[in-house]
């Protein structure tokens, strides 16, 4: 295992991975696909579920799609030829609006004449992101990040360039969809799958749980090795998404301890309860480190990047890192642990609140003093 936290998780297939363009069975009627991404995070996991059409004829439901890039289309084309047992794709289920999950939905639905299923909030949010004026998106990102201390001209130019990427990666959406929402039960083939909503990472992320198979398709809400990116974006500059995420992952705690978790990145694992605990502890530690750093001197979100991220960040990662740093300081501000001090240069720098008296409800519902951690 790579670290002590991973030692608490179990990977049933070890280091075995499905080859690109091929499928690997991980539960009865559930197959694992792995598609390439052109980022430091170089893959996304997709899932095939045995399904039935209304007339009872067999086929597949696809969960998530991959980016609309030539490599992913080629991988899907190989799978069409060799990995579907000669059966059609009957529906495309999308956990959330991010391009690596949604990008090829239009192409897949067109190829197979089927419907996309997604939450309403993410469907309309994706449509808005596709239609947004690129210059407006660049200006919003630059305004947000410069307000939080990213003032270097070269880095801001890179951020401006990155801020217009959504429509490039999701060039078209299906015109129609079926709505997913929390608590909805889908009959997929021989099994029922229940929708579990999550917030913070995406507007209305949908995970899928099958009690009969003891399987959770967690999307990006529960990942085994990395913490889910929780960001503030230029179109909602006062957002406070991190508490929403920490509350959302508690919805997975009632699931059986031996649930097989199928994440969007990394390998299938068991140990969901341990992973929830790890993520809660990780963010609590990050909060303490940020408050300690701001106790030494007023610091902007950009100043705090080295506290949150110990590695060198490329342009793609810097945009996500800034969004995540802002999410952390917003959470601490809402919890009463930090307060912003606007500088003469227009940059917000944060200092601790004294005395630390704020009390908030923990994700589990118990009252805790976030300010006194």
C-alpha positions as CSV (number, residue, x, y, z in Angstrom):
1,X,0.0,0.0,0.0
2,X,1.2,3.5,-0.8
3,X,0.4,5.0,2.7
4,X,-1.2,4.2,6.1
5,X,-4.6,5.5,5.0
6,X,-4.7,3.2,2.0
7,X,-3.9,0.3,4.3
8,X,-7.3,0.8,5.9
9,X,-9.0,0.2,2.5
10,X,-9.2,-3.1,0.6
11,X,-8.8,-3.3,-3.2
12,X,-10.4,-6.7,-4.2
13,X,-8.6,-6.7,-7.6
14,X,-5.3,-5.4,-6.4
15,X,-3.4,-3.7,-9.2
16,X,-5.4,-5.3,-12.0
17,X,-6.9,-2.8,-14.3
18,X,-9.1,-3.2,-17.4
19,X,-7.3,-2.4,-20.7
20,X,-8.5,0.7,-22.5
21,X,-11.4,-0.3,-24.8
22,X,-12.1,-3.4,-22.8
23,X,-14.4,-4.3,-19.9
24,X,-13.8,-6.2,-16.7
25,X,-16.5,-7.7,-14.5
26,X,-16.5,-6.5,-10.9
27,X,-20.0,-7.8,-9.8
28,X,-22.7,-9.8,-11.5
29,X,-23.8,-7.7,-14.5
30,X,-21.4,-4.9,-13.6
31,X,-18.4,-4.2,-15.8
32,X,-15.6,-1.7,-15.3
33,X,-14.2,0.5,-18.1
34,X,-11.2,2.8,-17.9
35,X,-10.9,5.7,-20.3
36,X,-8.0,8.1,-20.9
37,X,-7.8,11.8,-19.7
38,X,-5.2,14.3,-20.9
39,X,-4.4,15.6,-17.4
40,X,-2.3,14.7,-14.4
41,X,-5.3,12.6,-13.3
42,X,-5.0,10.4,-16.4
43,X,-8.1,8.2,-16.3
44,X,-11.8,8.0,-15.5
45,X,-13.7,4.9,-14.6
46,X,-17.0,4.2,-16.4
47,X,-19.4,1.4,-15.7
48,X,-21.6,-0.9,-17.7
49,X,-24.7,-2.4,-16.0
50,X,-26.8,-5.2,-17.6
51,X,-30.1,-3.7,-18.4
52,X,-33.4,-4.5,-20.2
53,X,-35.5,-2.6,-22.7
54,X,-39.2,-2.1,-22.0
55,X,-39.9,-5.2,-24.2
56,X,-37.5,-7.3,-22.1
57,X,-34.7,-7.5,-24.6
58,X,-31.3,-7.3,-23.0
59,X,-28.7,-4.5,-23.3
60,X,-26.6,-2.2,-21.2
61,X,-26.8,1.0,-19.2
62,X,-23.7,3.1,-19.2
63,X,-22.7,5.1,-16.2
64,X,-20.6,8.2,-17.2
65,X,-19.1,8.7,-20.6
66,X,-15.6,10.2,-20.7
67,X,-14.2,13.3,-22.4
68,X,-15.1,14.1,-26.0
69,X,-11.6,13.4,-27.2
70,X,-10.4,11.1,-30.1
71,X,-8.8,8.7,-27.7
72,X,-12.0,8.1,-25.8
73,X,-14.1,7.8,-28.9
74,X,-11.6,5.2,-30.2
75,X,-11.8,3.3,-26.9
76,X,-15.6,3.2,-27.0
77,X,-15.5,2.1,-30.7
78,X,-13.3,-0.9,-29.7
79,X,-15.7,-1.7,-26.9
80,X,-18.7,-1.5,-29.2
81,X,-17.0,-4.2,-31.3
82,X,-15.8,-6.5,-28.5
83,X,-17.1,-5.6,-25.1
84,X,-20.9,-5.5,-25.2
85,X,-21.6,-9.2,-26.0
86,X,-23.4,-8.0,-29.1
87,X,-26.0,-6.1,-27.1
88,X,-27.0,-2.4,-27.5
89,X,-26.6,0.5,-25.1
90,X,-30.1,1.3,-23.8
91,X,-29.4,4.4,-21.7
92,X,-26.6,6.7,-20.6
93,X,-26.6,7.6,-16.9
94,X,-24.4,10.6,-16.0
95,X,-23.4,11.2,-12.3
96,X,-22.8,14.9,-12.8
97,X,-22.0,17.7,-15.3
98,X,-18.2,17.7,-15.3
99,X,-16.7,17.2,-18.8
100,X,-14.9,13.8,-18.1
101,X,-18.3,12.4,-17.1
102,X,-20.6,14.1,-19.5
103,X,-18.5,14.9,-22.6
104,X,-19.4,12.0,-24.8
105,X,-23.1,11.7,-23.7
106,X,-24.4,13.3,-26.9
107,X,-22.2,11.0,-29.1
108,X,-23.2,7.9,-27.2
109,X,-26.9,8.7,-27.2
110,X,-26.7,9.5,-31.0
111,X,-24.8,6.3,-31.7
112,X,-27.4,4.1,-29.9
113,X,-30.6,6.1,-30.1
114,X,-31.0,6.2,-26.4
115,X,-31.8,8.7,-23.6
116,X,-29.4,10.4,-21.1
117,X,-30.3,10.3,-17.4
118,X,-28.9,13.0,-15.2
119,X,-30.1,15.4,-12.4
120,X,-32.0,18.4,-13.5
121,X,-29.6,20.8,-11.8
122,X,-26.6,19.4,-13.6
123,X,-28.3,19.2,-16.9
124,X,-29.2,22.9,-16.9
125,X,-25.9,23.9,-15.3
126,X,-24.1,22.0,-18.1
127,X,-26.2,23.8,-20.7
128,X,-25.4,27.1,-19.2
129,X,-21.7,26.4,-19.1
130,X,-21.8,25.4,-22.8
131,X,-23.6,28.6,-23.8
132,X,-21.6,31.0,-21.6
133,X,-19.6,33.7,-23.4
134,X,-15.9,32.7,-23.2
135,X,-14.8,36.3,-22.5
136,X,-17.2,36.5,-19.6
137,X,-15.9,33.2,-18.1
138,X,-12.3,34.4,-18.4
139,X,-13.2,37.8,-16.8
140,X,-15.1,36.0,-13.9
141,X,-12.2,33.7,-13.2
142,X,-9.6,36.5,-13.3
143,X,-11.7,38.7,-11.0
144,X,-12.2,35.9,-8.5
145,X,-8.6,34.7,-8.4
146,X,-7.0,38.1,-8.4
147,X,-9.3,39.1,-5.5
148,X,-7.9,36.2,-3.6
149,X,-4.3,37.0,-4.3
150,X,-3.3,35.4,-7.7
151,X,-1.9,38.6,-9.2
152,X,1.0,37.2,-11.2
153,X,0.4,38.2,-14.9
154,X,1.6,35.0,-16.4
155,X,-0.4,32.8,-14.0
156,X,-3.5,34.9,-14.5
157,X,-3.2,34.6,-18.3
158,X,-3.0,30.8,-17.9
159,X,-6.1,30.8,-15.7
160,X,-7.9,33.0,-18.3
161,X,-7.1,30.4,-21.0
162,X,-8.2,27.5,-18.8
163,X,-11.5,29.2,-17.9
164,X,-13.0,28.7,-21.3
165,X,-12.5,24.9,-21.4
166,X,-16.0,23.6,-20.7
167,X,-17.5,24.1,-24.1
168,X,-14.4,22.7,-25.8
169,X,-14.6,19.5,-23.8
170,X,-18.4,19.3,-24.0
171,X,-19.2,20.6,-27.5
172,X,-22.8,19.4,-27.4
173,X,-25.4,18.1,-25.0
174,X,-28.3,15.7,-25.7
175,X,-31.4,17.8,-26.3
176,X,-33.5,15.7,-24.0
177,X,-33.0,13.8,-20.7
178,X,-34.6,11.8,-17.9
179,X,-34.3,13.3,-14.5
180,X,-32.5,11.7,-11.6
181,X,-33.1,12.9,-8.0
182,X,-32.3,11.9,-4.5
183,X,-34.1,8.8,-3.3
184,X,-35.3,7.7,-6.8
185,X,-35.0,4.0,-7.4
186,X,-34.1,2.9,-10.9
187,X,-34.7,-0.6,-12.1
188,X,-31.7,-1.5,-14.2
189,X,-31.9,-5.0,-15.5
190,X,-32.5,-7.4,-12.6
191,X,-31.7,-5.0,-9.8
192,X,-32.8,-1.8,-8.1
193,X,-30.4,1.1,-7.8
194,X,-31.1,4.0,-5.5
195,X,-30.0,7.6,-6.2
196,X,-28.0,9.3,-3.5
197,X,-27.5,13.0,-4.0
198,X,-24.2,14.8,-3.2
199,X,-23.4,18.6,-3.2
200,X,-20.2,20.6,-3.1
201,X,-18.3,18.9,-6.0
202,X,-21.1,19.5,-8.5
203,X,-24.5,21.1,-8.2
204,X,-26.5,17.9,-7.9
205,X,-24.2,14.9,-8.1
206,X,-25.9,11.5,-8.2
207,X,-24.4,8.3,-6.8
208,X,-26.1,4.9,-7.3
209,X,-26.4,2.2,-4.7
210,X,-27.6,-1.4,-5.3
211,X,-28.4,-3.2,-2.1
212,X,-28.8,-6.6,-3.8
213,X,-25.3,-6.4,-5.2
214,X,-23.9,-4.5,-2.2
215,X,-22.3,-2.0,-4.7
216,X,-22.1,1.8,-4.7
217,X,-21.2,3.7,-7.8
218,X,-19.8,6.7,-6.0
219,X,-18.9,9.0,-8.9
220,X,-16.5,11.7,-7.6
221,X,-18.0,11.9,-4.1
222,X,-16.0,9.1,-2.6
223,X,-12.5,8.5,-4.1
224,X,-9.9,6.1,-2.6
225,X,-6.6,7.9,-2.9
226,X,-7.3,11.6,-3.6
227,X,-9.7,14.0,-2.0
228,X,-12.5,15.2,-4.2
229,X,-11.9,18.7,-5.7
230,X,-14.3,21.2,-4.0
231,X,-14.0,24.6,-5.6
232,X,-15.5,28.1,-5.8
233,X,-16.0,29.4,-9.3
234,X,-16.2,32.9,-10.8
235,X,-19.9,32.7,-11.6
236,X,-20.7,32.1,-7.8
237,X,-17.9,33.9,-6.0
238,X,-19.3,33.8,-2.5
239,X,-20.1,30.0,-2.6
240,X,-19.4,27.8,0.4
241,X,-19.3,24.3,-1.1
242,X,-17.0,22.5,1.3
243,X,-19.5,22.0,4.2
244,X,-22.0,20.8,1.7
245,X,-19.5,18.1,0.5
246,X,-18.6,17.0,4.1
247,X,-22.3,16.7,4.9
248,X,-23.0,14.8,1.7
249,X,-20.5,12.0,2.2
250,X,-22.2,11.2,5.5
251,X,-25.1,9.9,3.4
252,X,-22.9,6.9,2.5
253,X,-22.2,6.0,6.2
254,X,-25.5,3.9,6.6
255,X,-24.4,1.6,3.8
256,X,-22.9,-1.8,4.9
257,X,-19.3,-1.7,5.9
258,X,-18.3,-4.2,3.2
259,X,-20.0,-2.3,0.3
260,X,-18.0,-2.5,-2.9
261,X,-17.3,1.2,-3.9
262,X,-16.9,1.9,-7.6
263,X,-15.2,5.3,-7.8
264,X,-14.7,7.5,-10.9
265,X,-10.9,7.7,-10.3
266,X,-8.7,5.1,-8.6
267,X,-9.6,1.4,-8.1
268,X,-12.7,-0.3,-6.7
269,X,-12.4,-0.7,-3.0
270,X,-14.2,-1.7,0.2
271,X,-13.8,0.4,3.4
272,X,-16.3,3.3,2.7
273,X,-16.7,4.1,6.4
274,X,-12.9,4.4,6.8
275,X,-12.7,6.6,3.8
276,X,-15.4,8.9,5.1
277,X,-13.5,9.2,8.3
278,X,-10.3,9.9,6.5
279,X,-11.8,12.7,4.4
280,X,-13.4,14.3,7.4
281,X,-10.1,14.2,9.3
282,X,-8.2,15.4,6.2
283,X,-10.3,18.6,5.9
284,X,-10.3,19.2,9.6
285,X,-6.5,19.1,9.5
286,X,-6.4,21.4,6.5
287,X,-8.6,23.9,8.4
288,X,-6.2,23.9,11.3
289,X,-3.1,24.3,9.1
290,X,-4.8,27.3,7.3
291,X,-5.7,29.0,10.6
292,X,-2.2,28.5,11.9
293,X,-0.7,30.0,8.8
294,X,-3.0,33.0,9.0
295,X,-2.1,33.4,12.6
296,X,1.5,34.1,11.5
297,X,0.5,36.8,9.1
298,X,-2.6,37.8,7.0
299,X,-2.7,35.5,4.0
300,X,-4.7,35.4,0.8
301,X,-6.0,32.1,-0.7
302,X,-3.1,32.3,-3.2
303,X,-0.6,32.6,-0.3
304,X,-2.2,29.5,1.2
305,X,-1.6,27.2,-1.8
306,X,1.7,25.9,-0.5
307,X,-0.1,25.0,2.8
308,X,-2.7,22.9,1.0
309,X,-0.6,21.5,-1.9
310,X,2.9,20.3,-1.4
311,X,3.6,19.5,-5.1
312,X,4.3,21.7,-8.1
313,X,1.1,22.7,-9.8
314,X,0.6,23.0,-13.6
315,X,-1.9,25.4,-15.1
316,X,-4.8,23.0,-15.0
317,X,-4.0,22.1,-11.4
318,X,-3.5,25.7,-10.4
319,X,-7.0,26.7,-11.4
320,X,-8.5,23.8,-9.4
321,X,-6.2,24.5,-6.5
322,X,-7.2,28.2,-6.3
323,X,-10.8,27.2,-6.4
324,X,-10.2,24.7,-3.6
325,X,-8.2,27.2,-1.5
326,X,-11.0,29.7,-1.7
327,X,-13.5,27.0,-0.7
328,X,-11.4,26.3,2.4
329,X,-11.2,30.0,3.5
330,X,-14.9,30.5,2.8
331,X,-15.7,27.5,5.0
332,X,-13.5,28.9,7.8
333,X,-15.0,32.3,7.5
334,X,-18.6,30.8,7.7
335,X,-17.5,28.8,10.7
336,X,-16.2,31.9,12.5
337,X,-12.5,30.9,12.5
338,X,-11.2,33.4,9.9
339,X,-12.2,36.8,8.7
340,X,-11.1,38.6,5.5
341,X,-9.2,41.9,5.6
342,X,-9.5,43.8,2.2
343,X,-6.2,45.3,1.3
344,X,-5.5,48.6,-0.5
345,X,-4.5,46.4,-3.5
346,X,-8.0,44.9,-3.5
347,X,-6.8,41.5,-2.3
348,X,-8.6,39.7,0.5
349,X,-6.2,38.4,3.2
350,X,-7.4,36.3,6.1
351,X,-6.7,36.5,9.8
352,X,-8.1,34.4,12.7
353,X,-11.2,35.5,14.6
354,X,-10.6,36.2,18.2
355,X,-12.0,34.9,20.5
356,X,-13.0,31.7,18.5
357,X,-16.5,31.2,19.7
358,X,-18.4,30.0,16.6
359,X,-20.3,26.8,17.0
360,X,-21.6,24.9,14.1
361,X,-23.3,21.5,13.5
362,X,-21.0,18.7,12.4
363,X,-21.9,16.7,9.3
364,X,-23.2,14.0,11.6
365,X,-25.5,16.5,13.3
366,X,-23.7,16.8,16.6
367,X,-22.7,20.3,17.6
368,X,-18.9,21.0,17.6
369,X,-16.8,24.1,17.9
370,X,-15.1,24.4,14.6
371,X,-13.4,27.5,15.9
372,X,-11.7,25.7,18.7
373,X,-10.2,22.7,16.8
